[in-house]
Amino acid sequence: MSTLDDPVISTARLRLRAPSPDDAPRLAQLANDPGVARMTTRMPHPYGLSDAEDFLGRCGRKDAARERVFALEREGEGLIGMLGFHPNEAGRTEMGYWLGRPYWGQGLATEAADAALVWASEGWRRRYVMAGHFVDNPASGNVLCKTGFLYTGDVVPLHSLARGEPAPTRMMVWLA
């Protein structure tokens, strides 16, 4: 387990670490997939190198007491996706994540989210985390359910940059 100042989390197949400016080319390559981008709220499409550099620059300026972003890295392959904890409009911690398409369906998102939630509880002292998934992305809902999230019963429209419009989103909560 890592400390708050040095959050590096290792799992059987992954390492969750702070993003680096060196991640920009790989980030741009994986994120410039419309199937990936349209399942997120904040990722535009197309997604180029300048988008990746801007995102990584913002990561370095986040208040670590309120927000954390992890690069998801697989040995021998490097960056495969991202996972972050961000304050939502109500000030609650919300988790979001994405994986590059070659890494879908292998349990990697569940493995990363599970480890990140343990860290959030034990290392960051979070007891309540929100998340949501677009209704047309049941695979993300399955990941969240496997990591202990429960549906709140709320379906809200959240804007997706890649879609250019709101998409119905099923909200969930995780309690430590």
C-alpha positions in Angstrom: 0.0 0.0 0.0 1.2 3.5 -0.7 1.0 6.7 1.3 -1.0 9.8 0.4 2.2 11.6 -0.8 3.4 8.7 -3.0 0.4 6.8 -4.3 1.7 3.9 -6.2 -0.6 0.8 -6.0 0.4 -2.6 -7.3 -2.0 -5.4 -8.2 -1.4 -8.8 -9.7 -1.3 -7.4 -13.2 -1.3 -3.6 -12.9 0.5 -0.6 -11.4 -1.5 2.5 -10.6 0.8 5.5 -10.4 0.9 9.3 -10.9 0.6 10.3 -14.6 3.7 11.6 -16.2 4.2 14.0 -19.2 5.9 11.0 -20.8 2.5 9.3 -21.0 1.2 11.8 -23.5 1.8 9.9 -26.8 0.4 6.6 -25.5 -2.5 8.5 -23.8 -3.4 10.2 -27.1 -3.2 6.9 -29.0 -5.5 5.0 -26.7 -7.9 7.9 -26.0 -8.4 8.8 -29.7 -10.9 6.0 -30.1 -14.5 7.1 -30.4 -15.7 3.9 -28.6 -13.5 4.9 -25.6 -14.2 8.6 -25.6 -18.0 8.3 -25.9 -18.2 6.3 -22.7 -16.7 9.2 -20.7 -17.9 12.6 -19.7 -14.7 14.7 -20.0 -12.9 13.2 -23.0 -13.3 14.9 -26.4 -13.1 13.1 -29.7 -10.9 13.3 -31.7 -8.3 13.3 -29.0 -4.8 14.4 -30.0 -1.4 14.8 -28.5 -2.2 18.4 -27.4 -5.3 17.1 -25.5 -3.1 14.5 -23.7 -0.5 17.1 -22.8 -3.1 19.5 -21.5 -4.8 16.8 -19.4 -1.4 15.6 -18.0 -0.5 19.2 -17.2 -3.8 19.7 -15.2 -3.1 16.4 -13.3 0.1 17.9 -11.9 -1.8 21.0 -10.6 -4.7 19.1 -8.8 -5.2 19.5 -5.0 -4.1 16.0 -3.8 -6.4 16.4 -0.8 -9.4 16.6 -3.1 -8.4 14.9 -6.4 -6.3 12.0 -7.4 -5.5 10.7 -10.9 -3.8 7.4 -11.6 -2.2 6.1 -14.7 -3.0 2.4 -15.2 0.1 0.6 -16.3 0.5 -3.0 -17.3 4.0 -4.5 -17.2 5.5 -4.8 -20.7 2.8 -2.7 -22.3 2.9 0.6 -20.4 -0.1 2.9 -20.0 -3.4 1.2 -20.7 -5.9 3.7 -19.2 -6.6 6.1 -16.4 -8.6 6.2 -13.2 -9.4 9.3 -11.1 -11.2 10.5 -8.0 -12.7 14.0 -8.5 -15.0 16.2 -6.5 -18.4 16.4 -8.2 -20.8 19.4 -8.2 -22.0 18.5 -4.7 -18.4 18.3 -3.4 -18.6 14.5 -3.1 -15.7 12.3 -4.3 -16.6 10.6 -7.7 -14.6 7.9 -9.4 -14.2 7.6 -13.1 -12.0 5.4 -15.3 -11.4 4.2 -18.8 -9.2 1.6 -20.5 -7.9 1.5 -24.1 -10.0 -0.8 -26.3 -7.3 -3.6 -26.4 -7.7 -4.0 -22.7 -11.5 -4.4 -22.5 -13.1 -7.6 -21.2 -10.0 -8.9 -19.2 -11.1 -7.8 -15.7 -8.4 -5.1 -15.7 -10.9 -2.3 -14.9 -12.3 -4.2 -12.0 -8.8 -5.0 -10.7 -7.8 -1.3 -10.9 -11.0 0.1 -9.4 -10.9 -2.4 -6.5 -7.3 -1.5 -5.7 -7.9 2.2 -6.0 -11.0 2.0 -3.7 -8.9 0.2 -1.0 -6.3 3.0 -1.3 -9.1 5.6 -1.2 -10.5 4.1 2.0 -7.2 3.2 3.8 -4.8 5.8 2.5 -7.0 8.7 1.7 -9.7 8.1 4.3 -12.7 8.3 2.0 -15.8 6.5 3.2 -18.2 7.5 0.5 -17.5 7.5 -3.3 -19.9 8.1 -6.1 -19.7 6.8 -9.7 -21.9 6.6 -12.7 -22.1 4.8 -16.0 -23.9 5.7 -19.2 -27.0 3.5 -19.6 -25.6 2.2 -22.9 -22.4 1.0 -21.1 -23.5 -1.9 -19.0 -19.9 -3.3 -18.9 -18.9 -0.3 -16.8 -21.9 -1.0 -14.5 -20.7 -4.6 -14.1 -17.2 -3.3 -13.1 -18.7 -1.0 -10.5 -21.0 -3.7 -9.1 -18.1 -6.1 -8.8 -16.2 -3.5 -6.7 -19.0 -3.0 -4.3 -20.9 0.0 -5.7 -24.7 0.0 -5.3 -27.2 1.7 -7.6 -28.9 4.8 -6.0 -31.9 4.5 -8.3 -31.1 7.9 -9.9 -30.6 8.2 -13.6 -29.4 11.6 -14.5 -28.3 13.2 -17.8 -24.6 13.9 -17.9 -22.9 15.7 -20.7 -20.4 13.7 -22.8 -17.9 15.8 -24.7 -17.3 13.1 -27.3 -21.0 12.6 -27.9 -21.7 16.4 -27.8 -24.8 15.9 -25.8 -26.1 14.5 -22.4 -26.5 10.8 -22.0 -28.6 9.0 -19.3 -26.3 7.9 -16.5 -27.1 5.4 -13.8 -25.6 6.7 -10.5 -24.0 4.5 -7.9 -22.5 4.8 -4.4 -19.7 2.9 -2.6 -19.4 2.9 1.1 -16.2 1.9 2.9 
